[in-house]
Amino acid sequence: MSNTATKNASRSLPPVIAVTSGEPAGIGPDICLRLAERAWPARLVVLGDRDLLAARAQQLGLDVERIEIRHVPLRKLALAGRLDAANARYVLDILDAALAGCVAGDYAAMVTAPVHKGVINDAGIAFSGHTEYLAEHTATPRVVMMLAGAGLRVALATTHLALKDVTAAITRKELETTIRILHADMQIKFGIAAPRILVAGLNPHAGEGGHMGREEIEVIAPVLDQLRGEGMNLIGPLPADTLFTKNVLAGSDAQLAMYHDQGLAVLKYAAFDEGINVTLGLPIIRTSVDHGTALDLAGTGQASPTSLFAAIDAAIDMAQRRSAPPAGPPQGRRSHDPEPAPPANRRHPLPWGEGRGEG
């Protein structure tokens, strides 16, 4: 077969999406099992312990045979609702396997179920979230967190920082980098040729002309002016309490908030069940649920898969813009398939080394 014929054939294949099952004591396994409820225009591969998923399926009255599983073994037996730091490394094993598959081209994208930041740190592993972990392990110097839902696409200039540290973190250089990443991925991953981006101010009333802070005058506005000169369609800096109103939002493609709660309080009010997380700036496609591990719901059958479904829909949409979706890894197996032999080398699969909520 010619190279052209091979390329055309690969275009006809559905994209292969890695779905990480997250914290084993949380609702990640529950919502992953519910992927069987829908027909998907993609091949979904759930990464996690096969026995855990089978046990949780039995507990919930679901059919584990209907999902494709890539087995990643637990470090210790896991029970719904009971955190155990012994499985912190298991959670990272899953992430590593999904990321390695994306880098190798076996997966077109990865979608992540929630992890529990606290228990990972309790295990002595410094971990501030998926976003930072994936950036470090792809050697990406800067990424941008964006939450989407209910017609909003809210990106963040700063993420998991104490409020007292936000002002110092918003420099001209950092803000310019953030906006460039946001603008580029709106074009590349969302297919919007000329995105219209609303930019919030940092202070109440966007500083009120300098009377309530000068960050808008000295940092934000100069960066926006520079990038507008390059052709970007940037509106702001706008007071956050008016930016997120119906008339102002109309016609915008994305919104940039200066700090975590400034943007995400609005997003989660508007789209708590259907909100998703998209990591911009990575060399891979990564989306995620926008909720935590919900330990109290694990194993009860009450956890909603809506956010996971939306995250997968978004990942598929982005992946389908690629010219040749991967055919998928040989490791992907259904729960009843024979167990593969364990790898001889347990080192990190990537060449560059080894909570709750979004991240």
Summary of the structure (lengths in Angstrom):
residues: 359
radius of gyration: 20.9
end to end distance: 43.4
largest distance: 69.1
contacts: 1229
relative contact order: 0.20
helix: 41%
strand: 16%
